[in-house]
């Protein structure tokens, strides 16, 4: 039996969920969709041939819907998720779960009190690339990990041709919302989730954030632009130290690099599930160090990539399978087991993200109140 979904929010990201539904038609089905903008609702539902609910209340009160997928703008996540929980629905929310760690904790507590499941994107930690990285750490391919550099620098988005970035159903890319929510809340989860899955909770964090480019040529300008740069210095459970950066100022760089006693593990793109994981050996000889200094080259090999077993409904392997987190939640409910995309993970990532984007709110170094991880690998990622 397929788990029936109700999608709330039919903007830009909703098309990514609808497109990757094709990979999970054996377990998921969209029962109804809703958006407060009727034109956007009609365009999205017509494009994907989904049933359009007449109102949010109608969707939430529909007994056929098992999970509400909250794809509204981040500032509406709290309201919609709370309403869905009150209606007795399990919820999968787009990132972030909420705009503060305290609100995220309240939502998780409400879900727990009502016996409901709650999860939040991003789900890239379930991707083949992240599972490969997790296994490489588990198998100690470069010995003990001592230091991590995680970058989510996306280039100067406001200088890009974002006006041409329409989704497949015609929704424009939400530049104003991106600038008001901030690159840290929009992007930090892609690296934090992977690192928490491997190393466990962040135990201590200090951070700095700034609005480096106040004027971005948006007319009218955003009322409250968020920082466009942040850096967090994190210490994970067990003592592993990480530097995590987010920006829409520095040139594009999405590398995650794990430095171990015997070499380096690197992942170039956490947004691509089929991105390779590379292992570089330490340059110890004088010749190797000279080559590395002069040419920037190191001797590296590609770590064997774990593969998800193919299914007959699997047409094209996407860059990111947005529905994989929803499927994990649905499977966990059906199998009555813990969900890898747990509320604890969503709360922890939200709390740490808030500290990085708004360090002025906290006494630093800050010790998070929440905790999550490490997270069990996907069954197909355990053996080489």
C-alpha positions in Angstrom: 0.0 0.0 0.0 1.3 3.4 -0.9 1.6 6.2 1.6 -0.6 9.1 0.5 0.8 12.6 0.6 -0.7 16.1 0.9 1.6 18.8 -0.5 1.2 22.3 0.9 3.1 24.9 -1.1 3.4 24.8 -4.9 6.3 27.1 -5.4 9.7 26.5 -7.0 10.9 23.6 -4.8 7.6 21.7 -5.2 8.5 20.7 -8.7 11.7 19.0 -7.5 9.6 16.9 -5.2 7.0 16.1 -7.9 9.8 15.2 -10.4 11.4 12.7 -8.1 8.1 11.1 -7.0 8.6 8.9 -10.1 11.4 7.1 -8.2 9.0 6.1 -5.4 5.7 5.3 -7.0 5.8 1.8 -5.4 5.6 3.5 -2.0 4.3 7.1 -2.3 1.4 8.8 -4.0 0.3 12.4 -4.0 -3.4 12.6 -2.9 -3.9 16.4 -3.0 -2.0 19.7 -3.2 -2.7 23.2 -2.0 -1.3 26.7 -2.3 -2.8 29.9 -1.0 -2.1 31.5 -4.4 -4.8 30.1 -6.6 -2.9 30.8 -9.9 0.2 28.9 -8.6 -2.0 26.1 -7.4 -3.7 25.7 -10.7 -0.4 25.8 -12.6 1.3 23.2 -10.4 -1.6 20.8 -10.1 -2.4 21.0 -13.8 1.3 20.4 -14.8 1.6 17.3 -12.6 -2.0 16.2 -12.8 -2.5 16.3 -9.0 -5.8 16.9 -7.3 -6.1 20.5 -6.0 -7.6 21.0 -2.5 -10.1 23.8 -2.1 -8.5 25.1 1.1 -5.8 24.2 3.6 -8.4 23.0 6.0 -9.9 20.7 3.4 -6.4 19.2 2.8 -5.6 18.8 6.5 -9.0 17.3 7.4 -8.9 14.7 4.5 -8.6 11.3 6.2 -7.0 9.8 3.1 -3.8 11.8 3.6 -1.1 10.2 5.8 1.8 12.7 5.6 1.7 16.4 5.0 4.7 17.6 3.0 5.2 21.3 4.0 6.8 23.1 1.1 5.8 26.6 2.0 8.2 29.5 2.4 10.5 29.1 5.5 8.7 31.8 7.5 5.5 29.8 7.2 6.9 26.5 8.2 6.0 26.8 11.8 2.3 27.7 11.2 1.6 25.1 8.6 3.5 22.3 10.4 1.7 23.1 13.7 -1.7 23.1 11.9 -0.9 19.7 10.3 0.1 18.2 13.6 -3.1 19.6 15.3 -5.0 17.8 12.5 -3.3 14.5 13.4 -1.0 14.3 10.4 2.6 13.2 10.2 4.7 16.0 8.7 7.8 16.2 6.5 8.9 19.9 6.2 11.3 21.5 3.8 14.3 23.1 5.4 14.5 24.6 7.9 12.0 23.0 10.3 11.6 26.5 11.8 13.5 29.8 11.9 14.7 29.3 15.5 15.9 26.3 17.5 13.3 27.0 20.2 10.4 26.9 17.8 11.8 23.7 16.2 12.0 22.1 19.7 8.3 23.1 20.4 7.2 21.5 17.1 9.0 18.3 17.9 7.6 18.2 21.4 4.1 18.7 20.0 4.5 15.9 17.5 5.9 13.5 20.2 3.0 14.3 22.6 0.5 13.5 19.8 2.2 10.3 18.8 3.0 11.7 15.4 6.2 11.6 13.2 8.0 14.8 12.2 11.0 15.1 9.9 12.6 17.9 7.8 14.8 18.3 4.8 17.5 18.2 3.5 17.7 14.5 3.0 21.0 14.4 1.1 22.5 12.5 4.0 20.6 9.5 2.6 22.3 10.0 -0.8 24.7 7.6 -2.4 27.5 10.1 -2.1 27.0 10.8 1.6 26.5 7.1 2.3 29.9 6.4 0.5 31.6 9.1 2.7 30.0 7.6 5.8 31.3 4.1 5.0 34.8 5.4 4.2 34.9 7.0 7.6 33.5 3.9 9.2 36.1 1.7 7.4 38.9 4.1 8.5 40.2 4.6 4.9 42.2 7.6 6.1 42.5 6.7 9.8 41.1 8.9 12.5 39.5 12.1 11.2 41.0 15.2 12.9 39.6 18.2 11.0 36.8 19.0 8.6 36.4 21.9 6.1 32.8 22.2 4.8 32.1 24.9 2.3 28.7 26.0 0.9 29.8 29.1 -1.0 27.3 29.7 -3.9 28.7 32.7 -5.8 27.1 36.0 -6.1 23.5 34.9 -6.7 22.3 38.5 -7.1 24.6 38.9 -10.1 23.3 35.6 -11.8 20.5 35.3 -14.3 18.1 34.2 -11.6 15.2 35.9 -13.4 15.4 33.0 -16.0 15.3 30.3 -13.3 11.7 29.1 -13.6 10.7 25.6 -12.4 9.1 23.1 -14.7 5.6 24.3 -13.8 6.6 27.9 -14.2 7.3 29.1 -10.7 10.0 31.7 -10.5 13.0 31.2 -8.3 12.3 33.2 -5.1 15.2 35.6 -4.9 13.5 37.9 -2.3 12.8 35.0 0.0 16.3 33.6 -0.4 17.9 36.9 0.7 15.5 37.3 3.6 15.8 33.7 4.9 19.6 33.8 4.3 22.1 31.5 2.8 22.9 29.9 6.1 19.4 28.7 6.8 19.0 27.8 3.2 22.3 25.8 2.8 23.9 24.8 6.1 21.7 21.7 6.5 23.3 20.1 3.4 26.7 19.9 5.2 25.5 19.8 8.8 23.2 16.9 8.2 25.9 14.8 6.6 28.4 15.6 9.4 26.0 14.9 12.2 25.0 11.6 10.5 28.7 10.5 10.6 30.1 12.1 13.7 27.1 12.7 16.0 26.0 15.9 17.7 27.7 19.3 17.8 28.9 19.8 21.3 30.3 23.3 21.0 30.1 26.1 18.5 31.4 29.6 17.9 30.4 31.7 14.9 30.5 34.9 13.0 28.1 36.3 10.4 27.9 39.4 8.3 26.0 41.1 5.5 29.0 41.7 3.1 27.0 43.1 0.2 24.0 45.1 1.6 22.9 46.4 -1.9 22.1 43.6 -4.2 20.0 45.4 -6.8 16.7 43.9 -5.9 13.8 46.3 -6.5 12.3 46.9 -4.1 15.1 45.8 -1.8 14.3 43.1 0.9 13.0 44.6 4.1 15.3 42.6 6.4 18.1 41.0 4.4 19.9 38.2 6.3 23.6 37.8 6.5 25.2 36.7 3.2 28.2 35.1 4.9 28.7 32.9 8.0 31.3 30.8 9.5 30.9 28.3 12.3 33.7 26.6 14.2 32.2 23.4 15.5 33.4 20.6 17.7 31.5 17.3 17.3 31.0 14.5 19.7 34.4 12.7 20.1 36.4 15.9 19.5 36.4 16.2 15.7 36.7 19.9 14.8 35.0 21.5 11.7 35.0 24.8 10.0 31.6 25.3 8.2 31.1 28.3 5.9 28.1 29.5 4.0 28.0 32.5 1.6 26.5 34.0 -1.5 29.5 36.2 -2.0 32.5 33.9 -2.4 32.8 31.9 -5.7 31.1 28.5 -6.0 32.7 25.9 -3.7 30.7 23.1 -2.1 33.6 20.9 -1.0 33.5 18.8 2.2 37.0 17.7 3.1 37.8 15.3 6.0 41.4 15.3 7.1 42.6 12.1 8.7 45.9 10.7 10.0 46.5 8.8 6.7 45.0 11.2 4.1 42.0 13.2 3.1 38.4 12.3 2.1 36.7 14.8 -0.1 33.2 15.2 -1.6 33.0 18.0 -4.2 29.2 18.4 -4.3 26.7 17.5 -1.6 23.9 18.5 -4.0 24.7 15.6 -6.3 23.9 12.1 -5.1 26.3 10.6 -7.6 29.2 12.9 -6.9 32.4 10.9 -6.3 34.2 10.7 -2.9 38.0 10.9 -3.4 40.8 9.7 -1.1 44.1 11.6 -1.2 47.1 10.3 0.5 49.3 12.5 2.6 52.2 14.2 0.8 55.2 13.1 2.9 58.2 13.1 0.5 59.9 16.3 -0.6 59.0 15.7 -4.2 55.3 15.1 -3.5 55.1 18.3 -1.3 56.8 20.3 -4.1 54.3 19.0 -6.7 51.4 19.8 -4.4 52.8 23.3 -3.7 53.6 24.2 -7.3 50.9 22.4 -9.2 48.2 21.9 -6.6 48.0 18.2 -7.4 47.8 15.3 -5.1 47.7 11.6 -5.7 44.1 10.6 -5.3 41.7 7.7 -6.0 38.0 7.5 -6.2 36.4 5.6 -3.3 34.0 2.8 -4.6 30.6 4.3 -4.7 27.7 2.6 -3.0 24.7 2.0 -5.2 21.1 1.9 -4.3 19.5 -1.2 -5.8 17.6 -0.2 -9.0 13.9 -0.5 -9.2 11.7 -0.9 -12.3 10.2 2.5 -11.8 13.6 4.2 -11.6 13.8 6.1 -14.9 16.6 8.7 -14.5 19.0 9.1 -11.6 18.4 12.7 -10.4 21.0 15.1 -9.1 19.1 15.1 -5.8 16.2 12.8 -4.9 14.1 15.2 -2.9 11.4 12.6 -2.2 13.9 10.2 -0.5 13.4 11.8 2.9 9.7 11.6 2.5 10.0 7.9 1.5 12.3 7.2 4.5 9.6 8.8 6.8 6.8 6.8 5.2 8.8 3.5 5.4 9.7 4.1 9.1 6.0 4.7 9.9 4.9 1.6 8.0 7.7 -0.6 9.5 7.2 1.0 13.0 10.9 1.8 13.4 13.0 4.9 14.1 13.3 7.2 11.1 16.8 8.3 10.0 15.2 11.7 9.3 14.3 12.1 13.0 12.9 15.2 14.7 16.0 15.2 16.9 18.1 15.6 13.7 15.9 18.4 12.4 15.9 20.3 15.8 19.7 19.9 16.2 20.5 21.2 12.7 18.1 24.1 13.2 19.6 25.1 16.5 23.2 24.9 15.2 22.2 26.8 12.0 20.6 29.6 14.0 23.8 30.1 16.0 25.8 30.4 12.7 23.3 32.9 11.2 22.6 34.9 14.3 25.6 34.5 16.7 24.6 37.8 18.4 21.7 36.0 20.0 24.0 33.6 21.9 26.9 33.6 24.4 29.8 32.1 22.5 31.1 29.4 22.5 27.6 28.0 22.6 26.8 24.4 23.7 23.7 23.2 21.9 20.8 21.9 24.0 19.8 19.4 21.4 21.6 16.4 20.1 21.3 13.9 17.2 23.2 11.2 15.4 25.2 9.3 14.4 22.6 7.9 12.0 22.4 4.3 10.9 23.5 3.9 7.2 21.0 2.8 4.6 20.8 -1.0 4.3 22.2 -1.0 0.8 25.3 1.1 1.9 26.7 -1.3 4.5 28.7 -3.6 2.3 31.1 -2.6 -0.5 
